[in-house]
Amino acid sequence: MATLLNICVLFIVVSFHISSASNLAPSPLAMYETYLSRCSQKVAQDCRDEIHSSVVYGNQTVTVKCCSNLVNVVGKQCYDDMSKYVATLPDLKPKQDEILQRSRNVWNACATH
């Protein structure tokens, strides 16, 4: 299964590829992937697995430190967009509704800290 870290690496590779092809106008999809890559880079390295496990599997609680990173650095829009993207990945799509609900729960819990 894809992990958030693997997805982040994918975004960085995609972003590099897009920037190296500067003579081509970026497609809307490429621009969205660049945006998601920038969002994923805001997630603190030591919080990635914690947030991913909380959202995708529901088997971990996000610490105050990682909540602070999520709310104050990543922001709601980036977090929501990354969660929506992850929930549409082929391996995770069957649990899309559960993932999106856990994503909302994580945000709401973190926003109260």
A tleap script that builds the chain and sets N, CA, C and O, in Angstrom:
source leaprc.protein.ff14SB
mol = sequence {
  NMET ALA THR LEU LEU ASN ILE CYS VAL LEU
  PHE ILE VAL VAL SER PHE HIE ILE SER SER
  ALA SER ASN LEU ALA PRO SER PRO LEU ALA
  MET TYR GLU THR TYR LEU SER ARG CYS SER
  GLN LYS VAL ALA GLN ASP CYS ARG ASP GLU
  ILE HIE SER SER VAL VAL TYR GLY ASN GLN
  THR VAL THR VAL LYS CYS CYS SER ASN LEU
  VAL ASN VAL VAL GLY LYS GLN CYS TYR ASP
  ASP MET SER LYS TYR VAL ALA THR LEU PRO
  ASP LEU LYS PRO LYS GLN ASP GLU ILE LEU
  GLN ARG SER ARG ASN VAL TRP ASN ALA CYS
  ALA THR CHIE
}
set mol.1.N position { 0.821 -1.186 0.000 }
set mol.1.CA position { 0.000 0.000 0.000 }
set mol.1.C position { 0.866 1.251 0.000 }
set mol.1.O position { 1.955 1.274 0.574 }
set mol.2.N position { 0.377 2.256 -0.634 }
set mol.2.CA position { 1.116 3.507 -0.684 }
set mol.2.C position { 1.072 4.186 0.675 }
set mol.2.O position { 0.031 4.226 1.330 }
set mol.3.N position { 2.199 4.713 1.084 }
set mol.3.CA position { 2.239 5.471 2.321 }
set mol.3.C position { 2.338 6.939 1.974 }
set mol.3.O position { 2.691 7.301 0.851 }
set mol.4.N position { 2.025 7.786 2.946 }
set mol.4.CA position { 2.106 9.222 2.715 }
set mol.4.C position { 3.517 9.619 2.324 }
set mol.4.O position { 3.697 10.500 1.483 }
set mol.5.N position { 4.520 8.990 2.917 }
set mol.5.CA position { 5.907 9.292 2.575 }
set mol.5.C position { 6.178 8.951 1.113 }
set mol.5.O position { 6.816 9.731 0.405 }
set mol.6.N position { 5.702 7.793 0.652 }
set mol.6.CA position { 5.885 7.421 -0.755 }
set mol.6.C position { 5.177 8.414 -1.665 }
set mol.6.O position { 5.693 8.772 -2.724 }
set mol.7.N position { 4.005 8.855 -1.253 }
set mol.7.CA position { 3.249 9.818 -2.041 }
set mol.7.C position { 4.006 11.140 -2.084 }
set mol.7.O position { 4.065 11.789 -3.129 }
set mol.8.N position { 4.585 11.543 -0.952 }
set mol.8.CA position { 5.361 12.782 -0.904 }
set mol.8.C position { 6.551 12.709 -1.850 }
set mol.8.O position { 6.834 13.666 -2.572 }
set mol.9.N position { 7.247 11.580 -1.848 }
set mol.9.CA position { 8.391 11.407 -2.739 }
set mol.9.C position { 7.920 11.478 -4.186 }
set mol.9.O position { 8.580 12.097 -5.020 }
set mol.10.N position { 6.797 10.859 -4.490 }
set mol.10.CA position { 6.243 10.905 -5.838 }
set mol.10.C position { 5.978 12.345 -6.246 }
set mol.10.O position { 6.302 12.743 -7.365 }
set mol.11.N position { 5.387 13.135 -5.340 }
set mol.11.CA position { 5.100 14.529 -5.652 }
set mol.11.C position { 6.370 15.316 -5.915 }
set mol.11.O position { 6.405 16.167 -6.804 }
set mol.12.N position { 7.410 15.036 -5.147 }
set mol.12.CA position { 8.667 15.752 -5.336 }
set mol.12.C position { 9.258 15.407 -6.707 }
set mol.12.O position { 9.749 16.287 -7.415 }
set mol.13.N position { 9.208 14.132 -7.074 }
set mol.13.CA position { 9.706 13.714 -8.387 }
set mol.13.C position { 8.885 14.359 -9.490 }
set mol.13.O position { 9.443 14.860 -10.467 }
set mol.14.N position { 7.569 14.352 -9.345 }
set mol.14.CA position { 6.698 14.970 -10.348 }
set mol.14.C position { 7.002 16.456 -10.448 }
set mol.14.O position { 7.098 16.999 -11.549 }
set mol.15.N position { 7.152 17.114 -9.306 }
set mol.15.CA position { 7.439 18.542 -9.283 }
set mol.15.C position { 8.758 18.842 -9.986 }
set mol.15.O position { 8.843 19.804 -10.750 }
set mol.16.N position { 9.792 18.030 -9.738 }
set mol.16.CA position { 11.086 18.212 -10.392 }
set mol.16.C position { 10.945 18.033 -11.895 }
set mol.16.O position { 11.497 18.808 -12.676 }
set mol.17.N position { 10.204 17.009 -12.296 }
set mol.17.CA position { 10.002 16.737 -13.715 }
set mol.17.C position { 9.304 17.915 -14.391 }
set mol.17.O position { 9.680 18.326 -15.489 }
set mol.18.N position { 8.295 18.446 -13.730 }
set mol.18.CA position { 7.545 19.570 -14.284 }
set mol.18.C position { 8.452 20.786 -14.421 }
set mol.18.O position { 8.443 21.450 -15.457 }
set mol.19.N position { 9.233 21.084 -13.387 }
set mol.19.CA position { 10.082 22.276 -13.436 }
set mol.19.C position { 11.204 22.126 -14.450 }
set mol.19.O position { 11.674 23.132 -14.982 }
set mol.20.N position { 11.651 20.911 -14.738 }
set mol.20.CA position { 12.722 20.723 -15.712 }
set mol.20.C position { 12.220 20.831 -17.150 }
set mol.20.O position { 13.015 20.994 -18.076 }
set mol.21.N position { 10.920 20.743 -17.338 }
set mol.21.CA position { 10.341 20.886 -18.671 }
set mol.21.C position { 9.757 22.288 -18.811 }
set mol.21.O position { 8.591 22.451 -19.169 }
set mol.22.N position { 10.566 23.284 -18.529 }
set mol.22.CA position { 10.089 24.659 -18.446 }
set mol.22.C position { 9.610 25.232 -19.776 }
set mol.22.O position { 8.884 26.227 -19.780 }
set mol.23.N position { 9.990 24.640 -20.897 }
set mol.23.CA position { 9.554 25.168 -22.179 }
set mol.23.C position { 8.118 24.761 -22.510 }
set mol.23.O position { 7.556 25.228 -23.501 }
set mol.24.N position { 7.530 23.907 -21.701 }
set mol.24.CA position { 6.149 23.483 -21.908 }
set mol.24.C position { 5.252 24.156 -20.877 }
set mol.24.O position { 5.623 24.277 -19.709 }
set mol.25.N position { 4.105 24.581 -21.298 }
set mol.25.CA position { 3.148 25.140 -20.346 }
set mol.25.C position { 2.594 23.992 -19.515 }
set mol.25.O position { 2.174 22.973 -20.063 }
set mol.26.N position { 2.592 24.153 -18.187 }
set mol.26.CA position { 2.092 23.055 -17.352 }
set mol.26.C position { 0.588 22.851 -17.537 }
set mol.26.O position { -0.181 23.804 -17.664 }
set mol.27.N position { 0.203 21.596 -17.548 }
set mol.27.CA position { -1.217 21.267 -17.657 }
set mol.27.C position { -1.886 21.516 -16.312 }
set mol.27.O position { -1.193 21.608 -15.299 }
set mol.28.N position { -3.199 21.626 -16.272 }
set mol.28.CA position { -3.880 21.791 -14.975 }
set mol.28.C position { -3.547 20.655 -13.999 }
set mol.28.O position { -3.406 20.893 -12.799 }
set mol.29.N position { -3.423 19.427 -14.506 }
set mol.29.CA position { -3.072 18.303 -13.639 }
set mol.29.C position { -1.677 18.489 -13.065 }
set mol.29.O position { -1.460 18.256 -11.876 }
set mol.30.N position { -0.738 18.901 -13.891 }
set mol.30.CA position { 0.631 19.139 -13.415 }
set mol.30.C position { 0.652 20.243 -12.372 }
set mol.30.O position { 1.381 20.148 -11.385 }
set mol.31.N position { -0.127 21.274 -12.574 }
set mol.31.CA position { -0.189 22.369 -11.606 }
set mol.31.C position { -0.773 21.879 -10.282 }
set mol.31.O position { -0.310 22.277 -9.214 }
set mol.32.N position { -1.784 21.021 -10.351 }
set mol.32.CA position { -2.390 20.469 -9.135 }
set mol.32.C position { -1.396 19.569 -8.414 }
set mol.32.O position { -1.304 19.604 -7.187 }
set mol.33.N position { -0.652 18.763 -9.168 }
set mol.33.CA position { 0.358 17.899 -8.561 }
set mol.33.C position { 1.453 18.731 -7.902 }
set mol.33.O position { 1.949 18.365 -6.837 }
set mol.34.N position { 1.832 19.835 -8.517 }
set mol.34.CA position { 2.825 20.732 -7.919 }
set mol.34.C position { 2.276 21.321 -6.622 }
set mol.34.O position { 2.982 21.385 -5.616 }
set mol.35.N position { 1.042 21.741 -6.649 }
set mol.35.CA position { 0.383 22.269 -5.454 }
set mol.35.C position { 0.378 21.221 -4.334 }
set mol.35.O position { 0.728 21.532 -3.196 }
set mol.36.N position { -0.017 19.983 -4.650 }
set mol.36.CA position { -0.037 18.921 -3.643 }
set mol.36.C position { 1.364 18.618 -3.131 }
set mol.36.O position { 1.546 18.319 -1.951 }
set mol.37.N position { 2.347 18.694 -4.012 }
set mol.37.CA position { 3.728 18.476 -3.602 }
set mol.37.C position { 4.148 19.529 -2.580 }
set mol.37.O position { 4.780 19.211 -1.573 }
set mol.38.N position { 3.798 20.759 -2.841 }
set mol.38.CA position { 4.120 21.834 -1.891 }
set mol.38.C position { 3.400 21.621 -0.569 }
set mol.38.O position { 3.969 21.865 0.495 }
set mol.39.N position { 2.178 21.178 -0.627 }
set mol.39.CA position { 1.427 20.886 0.604 }
set mol.39.C position { 2.115 19.781 1.398 }
set mol.39.O position { 2.303 19.899 2.609 }
set mol.40.N position { 2.488 18.712 0.708 }
set mol.40.CA position { 3.084 17.572 1.406 }
set mol.40.C position { 4.427 17.930 2.030 }
set mol.40.O position { 4.806 17.356 3.051 }
set mol.41.N position { 5.150 18.869 1.431 }
set mol.41.CA position { 6.435 19.284 1.976 }
set mol.41.C position { 6.272 20.058 3.286 }
set mol.41.O position { 7.229 20.188 4.050 }
set mol.42.N position { 5.083 20.565 3.545 }
set mol.42.CA position { 4.822 21.298 4.788 }
set mol.42.C position { 4.633 20.366 5.984 }
set mol.42.O position { 4.777 20.789 7.131 }
set mol.43.N position { 4.314 19.106 5.720 }
set mol.43.CA position { 4.118 18.142 6.808 }
set mol.43.C position { 5.489 17.782 7.374 }
set mol.43.O position { 6.363 17.313 6.644 }
set mol.44.N position { 5.674 17.999 8.667 }
set mol.44.CA position { 6.956 17.689 9.303 }
set mol.44.C position { 7.304 16.222 9.078 }
set mol.44.O position { 6.442 15.348 9.167 }
set mol.45.N position { 8.554 15.970 8.792 }
set mol.45.CA position { 9.036 14.617 8.507 }
set mol.45.C position { 8.593 13.615 9.571 }
set mol.45.O position { 8.124 12.525 9.246 }
set mol.46.N position { 8.743 13.988 10.838 }
set mol.46.CA position { 8.416 13.051 11.919 }
set mol.46.C position { 6.912 12.939 12.176 }
set mol.46.O position { 6.500 12.166 13.041 }
set mol.47.N position { 6.095 13.682 11.458 }
set mol.47.CA position { 4.637 13.616 11.630 }
set mol.47.C position { 3.941 12.872 10.493 }
set mol.47.O position { 2.760 12.542 10.603 }
set mol.48.N position { 4.644 12.611 9.428 }
set mol.48.CA position { 4.021 12.022 8.236 }
set mol.48.C position { 3.374 10.670 8.513 }
set mol.48.O position { 2.206 10.465 8.184 }
set mol.49.N position { 4.117 9.752 9.111 }
set mol.49.CA position { 3.562 8.423 9.379 }
set mol.49.C position { 2.421 8.489 10.383 }
set mol.49.O position { 1.424 7.778 10.254 }
set mol.50.N position { 2.576 9.343 11.379 }
set mol.50.CA position { 1.554 9.488 12.416 }
set mol.50.C position { 0.227 9.972 11.819 }
set mol.50.O position { -0.827 9.401 12.097 }
set mol.51.N position { 0.284 11.003 11.017 }
set mol.51.CA position { -0.931 11.544 10.393 }
set mol.51.C position { -1.500 10.535 9.399 }
set mol.51.O position { -2.711 10.319 9.355 }
set mol.52.N position { -0.640 9.926 8.614 }
set mol.52.CA position { -1.078 8.927 7.630 }
set mol.52.C position { -1.798 7.763 8.324 }
set mol.52.O position { -2.882 7.363 7.900 }
set mol.53.N position { -1.198 7.226 9.384 }
set mol.53.CA position { -1.811 6.103 10.102 }
set mol.53.C position { -3.144 6.498 10.720 }
set mol.53.O position { -4.083 5.702 10.746 }
set mol.54.N position { -3.224 7.715 11.212 }
set mol.54.CA position { -4.466 8.194 11.822 }
set mol.54.C position { -5.581 8.319 10.791 }
set mol.54.O position { -6.724 7.941 11.047 }
set mol.55.N position { -5.239 8.847 9.635 }
set mol.55.CA position { -6.253 9.097 8.604 }
set mol.55.C position { -6.600 7.820 7.844 }
set mol.55.O position { -7.777 7.499 7.678 }
set mol.56.N position { -5.606 7.105 7.390 }
set mol.56.CA position { -5.861 5.961 6.521 }
set mol.56.C position { -6.341 4.733 7.294 }
set mol.56.O position { -7.264 4.046 6.857 }
set mol.57.N position { -5.722 4.459 8.434 }
set mol.57.CA position { -6.036 3.233 9.164 }
set mol.57.C position { -6.804 3.462 10.463 }
set mol.57.O position { -7.417 2.532 10.987 }
set mol.58.N position { -6.780 4.667 10.981 }
set mol.58.CA position { -7.478 4.962 12.231 }
set mol.58.C position { -6.857 4.287 13.433 }
set mol.58.O position { -7.539 4.051 14.431 }
set mol.59.N position { -5.563 3.969 13.357 }
set mol.59.CA position { -4.929 3.211 14.430 }
set mol.59.C position { -3.919 4.019 15.233 }
set mol.59.O position { -3.100 3.447 15.952 }
set mol.60.N position { -3.967 5.327 15.119 }
set mol.60.CA position { -3.034 6.167 15.864 }
set mol.60.C position { -3.690 7.504 16.157 }
set mol.60.O position { -4.548 7.969 15.406 }
set mol.61.N position { -3.277 8.114 17.255 }
set mol.61.CA position { -3.736 9.449 17.612 }
set mol.61.C position { -2.627 10.426 17.253 }
set mol.61.O position { -1.451 10.149 17.488 }
set mol.62.N position { -2.991 11.544 16.697 }
set mol.62.CA position { -2.011 12.548 16.317 }
set mol.62.C position { -1.599 13.328 17.566 }
set mol.62.O position { -2.445 13.818 18.314 }
set mol.63.N position { -0.295 13.431 17.777 }
set mol.63.CA position { 0.219 14.130 18.953 }
set mol.63.C position { -0.013 15.630 18.843 }
set mol.63.O position { -0.280 16.155 17.762 }
set mol.64.N position { 0.092 16.308 19.975 }
set mol.64.CA position { -0.079 17.759 20.005 }
set mol.64.C position { 0.927 18.434 19.074 }
set mol.64.O position { 0.587 19.380 18.364 }
set mol.65.N position { 2.155 17.946 19.082 }
set mol.65.CA position { 3.200 18.512 18.219 }
set mol.65.C position { 2.805 18.418 16.744 }
set mol.65.O position { 2.921 19.391 15.999 }
set mol.66.N position { 2.342 17.248 16.335 }
set mol.66.CA position { 1.968 17.059 14.931 }
set mol.66.C position { 0.668 17.789 14.602 }
set mol.66.O position { 0.485 18.248 13.475 }
set mol.67.N position { -0.224 17.899 15.566 }
set mol.67.CA position { -1.437 18.697 15.357 }
set mol.67.C position { -1.068 20.149 15.097 }
set mol.67.O position { -1.635 20.798 14.219 }
set mol.68.N position { -0.124 20.645 15.861 }
set mol.68.CA position { 0.322 22.028 15.692 }
set mol.68.C position { 0.888 22.226 14.296 }
set mol.68.O position { 0.590 23.227 13.644 }
set mol.69.N position { 1.703 21.282 13.828 }
set mol.69.CA position { 2.248 21.355 12.475 }
set mol.69.C position { 1.125 21.333 11.449 }
set mol.69.O position { 1.133 22.112 10.496 }
set mol.70.N position { 0.170 20.450 11.641 }
set mol.70.CA position { -0.935 20.305 10.707 }
set mol.70.C position { -1.759 21.583 10.609 }
set mol.70.O position { -2.037 22.066 9.511 }
set mol.71.N position { -2.145 22.125 11.750 }
set mol.71.CA position { -3.032 23.292 11.768 }
set mol.71.C position { -2.287 24.579 11.402 }
set mol.71.O position { -2.787 25.388 10.621 }
set mol.72.N position { -1.094 24.765 11.968 }
set mol.72.CA position { -0.401 26.042 11.827 }
set mol.72.C position { 0.536 26.145 10.634 }
set mol.72.O position { 0.870 27.252 10.212 }
set mol.73.N position { 0.964 25.026 10.086 }
set mol.73.CA position { 1.901 25.057 8.958 }
set mol.73.C position { 1.238 24.528 7.680 }
set mol.73.O position { 1.268 25.185 6.639 }
set mol.74.N position { 0.649 23.351 7.770 }
set mol.74.CA position { 0.031 22.756 6.582 }
set mol.74.C position { -1.238 23.511 6.204 }
set mol.74.O position { -1.405 23.909 5.051 }
set mol.75.N position { -2.115 23.705 7.153 }
set mol.75.CA position { -3.363 24.421 6.891 }
set mol.75.C position { -4.467 23.510 6.408 }
set mol.75.O position { -4.226 22.429 5.871 }
set mol.76.N position { -5.684 23.975 6.612 }
set mol.76.CA position { -6.862 23.159 6.309 }
set mol.76.C position { -6.995 22.827 4.826 }
set mol.76.O position { -7.261 21.679 4.470 }
set mol.77.N position { -6.814 23.816 3.964 }
set mol.77.CA position { -7.020 23.566 2.530 }
set mol.77.C position { -6.033 22.536 1.992 }
set mol.77.O position { -6.428 21.606 1.290 }
set mol.78.N position { -4.753 22.696 2.317 }
set mol.78.CA position { -3.756 21.722 1.861 }
set mol.78.C position { -4.058 20.335 2.428 }
set mol.78.O position { -4.012 19.337 1.708 }
set mol.79.N position { -4.366 20.284 3.718 }
set mol.79.CA position { -4.661 19.004 4.370 }
set mol.79.C position { -5.865 18.331 3.716 }
set mol.79.O position { -5.820 17.143 3.397 }
set mol.80.N position { -6.939 19.090 3.518 }
set mol.80.CA position { -8.139 18.517 2.894 }
set mol.80.C position { -7.840 18.011 1.484 }
set mol.80.O position { -8.283 16.927 1.105 }
set mol.81.N position { -7.097 18.784 0.718 }
set mol.81.CA position { -6.795 18.381 -0.656 }
set mol.81.C position { -5.905 17.146 -0.704 }
set mol.81.O position { -6.108 16.262 -1.536 }
set mol.82.N position { -4.911 17.082 0.195 }
set mol.82.CA position { -4.074 15.870 0.248 }
set mol.82.C position { -4.902 14.663 0.669 }
set mol.82.O position { -4.745 13.580 0.106 }
set mol.83.N position { -5.781 14.838 1.652 }
set mol.83.CA position { -6.621 13.731 2.118 }
set mol.83.C position { -7.528 13.226 1.007 }
set mol.83.O position { -7.689 12.018 0.830 }
set mol.84.N position { -8.119 14.148 0.262 }
set mol.84.CA position { -8.994 13.764 -0.846 }
set mol.84.C position { -8.212 12.989 -1.906 }
set mol.84.O position { -8.699 11.998 -2.449 }
set mol.85.N position { -6.997 13.452 -2.192 }
set mol.85.CA position { -6.169 12.763 -3.179 }
set mol.85.C position { -5.815 11.351 -2.709 }
set mol.85.O position { -5.965 10.384 -3.456 }
set mol.86.N position { -5.350 11.245 -1.479 }
set mol.86.CA position { -4.964 9.934 -0.938 }
set mol.86.C position { -6.165 8.986 -0.958 }
set mol.86.O position { -6.016 7.805 -1.270 }
set mol.87.N position { -7.338 9.492 -0.629 }
set mol.87.CA position { -8.537 8.655 -0.580 }
set mol.87.C position { -8.955 8.142 -1.958 }
set mol.87.O position { -9.732 7.192 -2.053 }
set mol.88.N position { -8.450 8.755 -3.015 }
set mol.88.CA position { -8.809 8.292 -4.369 }
set mol.88.C position { -7.778 7.336 -4.962 }
set mol.88.O position { -7.969 6.841 -6.073 }
set mol.89.N position { -6.687 7.070 -4.240 }
set mol.89.CA position { -5.693 6.117 -4.741 }
set mol.89.C position { -6.342 4.739 -4.876 }
set mol.89.O position { -7.161 4.358 -4.039 }
set mol.90.N position { -5.989 3.997 -5.911 }
set mol.90.CA position { -6.650 2.716 -6.171 }
set mol.90.C position { -6.712 1.772 -4.962 }
set mol.90.O position { -7.751 1.156 -4.725 }
set mol.91.N position { -5.642 1.647 -4.208 }
set mol.91.CA position { -5.632 0.743 -3.055 }
set mol.91.C position { -6.554 1.214 -1.932 }
set mol.91.O position { -7.024 0.404 -1.133 }
set mol.92.N position { -6.812 2.506 -1.870 }
set mol.92.CA position { -7.571 3.070 -0.756 }
set mol.92.C position { -8.996 3.471 -1.123 }
set mol.92.O position { -9.819 3.710 -0.239 }
set mol.93.N position { -9.291 3.546 -2.402 }
set mol.93.CA position { -10.601 4.009 -2.856 }
set mol.93.C position { -11.780 3.237 -2.249 }
set mol.93.O position { -12.810 3.847 -1.964 }
set mol.94.N position { -11.664 1.911 -2.042 }
set mol.94.CA position { -12.798 1.207 -1.422 }
set mol.94.C position { -13.138 1.724 -0.018 }
set mol.94.O position { -14.264 1.546 0.446 }
set mol.95.N position { -12.189 2.353 0.653 }
set mol.95.CA position { -12.426 2.887 1.995 }
set mol.95.C position { -12.445 4.414 1.996 }
set mol.95.O position { -12.184 5.046 3.020 }
set mol.96.N position { -12.750 4.986 0.862 }
set mol.96.CA position { -12.704 6.433 0.687 }
set mol.96.C position { -13.548 7.180 1.720 }
set mol.96.O position { -13.072 8.144 2.319 }
set mol.97.N position { -14.773 6.757 1.935 }
set mol.97.CA position { -15.646 7.451 2.887 }
set mol.97.C position { -15.078 7.404 4.306 }
set mol.97.O position { -15.107 8.402 5.026 }
set mol.98.N position { -14.562 6.242 4.699 }
set mol.98.CA position { -13.966 6.103 6.037 }
set mol.98.C position { -12.745 7.002 6.179 }
set mol.98.O position { -12.566 7.658 7.206 }
set mol.99.N position { -11.914 7.032 5.160 }
set mol.99.CA position { -10.697 7.842 5.190 }
set mol.99.C position { -11.041 9.320 5.298 }
set mol.99.O position { -10.440 10.046 6.090 }
set mol.100.N position { -11.998 9.761 4.509 }
set mol.100.CA position { -12.385 11.173 4.552 }
set mol.100.C position { -13.017 11.537 5.897 }
set mol.100.O position { -12.821 12.648 6.389 }
set mol.101.N position { -13.765 10.621 6.492 }
set mol.101.CA position { -14.341 10.885 7.816 }
set mol.101.C position { -13.236 10.970 8.872 }
set mol.101.O position { -13.249 11.865 9.717 }
set mol.102.N position { -12.287 10.042 8.822 }
set mol.102.CA position { -11.168 10.096 9.773 }
set mol.102.C position { -10.354 11.364 9.571 }
set mol.102.O position { -9.875 11.957 10.538 }
set mol.103.N position { -10.196 11.781 8.324 }
set mol.103.CA position { -9.475 13.020 8.030 }
set mol.103.C position { -10.166 14.205 8.701 }
set mol.103.O position { -9.505 15.045 9.311 }
set mol.104.N position { -11.476 14.272 8.591 }
set mol.104.CA position { -12.235 15.349 9.261 }
set mol.104.C position { -12.074 15.262 10.772 }
set mol.104.O position { -11.906 16.276 11.449 }
set mol.105.N position { -12.127 14.042 11.293 }
set mol.105.CA position { -11.981 13.850 12.747 }
set mol.105.C position { -10.603 14.309 13.219 }
set mol.105.O position { -10.485 14.975 14.248 }
set mol.106.N position { -9.569 13.955 12.472 }
set mol.106.CA position { -8.212 14.360 12.842 }
set mol.106.C position { -8.111 15.889 12.845 }
set mol.106.O position { -7.597 16.484 13.792 }
set mol.107.N position { -8.606 16.512 11.781 }
set mol.107.CA position { -8.540 17.981 11.712 }
set mol.107.C position { -9.287 18.612 12.894 }
set mol.107.O position { -8.766 19.507 13.559 }
set mol.108.N position { -10.500 18.139 13.143 }
set mol.108.CA position { -11.288 18.730 14.217 }
set mol.108.C position { -10.615 18.550 15.580 }
set mol.108.O position { -10.628 19.466 16.401 }
set mol.109.N position { -10.035 17.386 15.821 }
set mol.109.CA position { -9.321 17.155 17.082 }
set mol.109.C position { -8.097 18.057 17.169 }
set mol.109.O position { -7.822 18.625 18.225 }
set mol.110.N position { -7.372 18.192 16.086 }
set mol.110.CA position { -6.166 19.019 16.098 }
set mol.110.C position { -6.509 20.510 16.225 }
set mol.110.O position { -5.786 21.261 16.880 }
set mol.111.N position { -7.564 20.915 15.625 }
set mol.111.CA position { -7.944 22.336 15.654 }
set mol.111.C position { -8.353 22.793 17.052 }
set mol.111.O position { -8.358 23.991 17.331 }
set mol.112.N position { -8.694 21.853 17.930 }
set mol.112.CA position { -9.092 22.218 19.294 }
set mol.112.C position { -7.917 22.320 20.236 }
set mol.112.O position { -8.092 22.761 21.372 }
set mol.113.N position { -6.729 21.933 19.818 }
set mol.113.CA position { -5.528 22.011 20.697 }
set mol.113.C position { -5.025 23.411 20.797 }
set mol.113.O position { -4.035 23.664 21.484 }
savepdb mol mol.pdb
quit
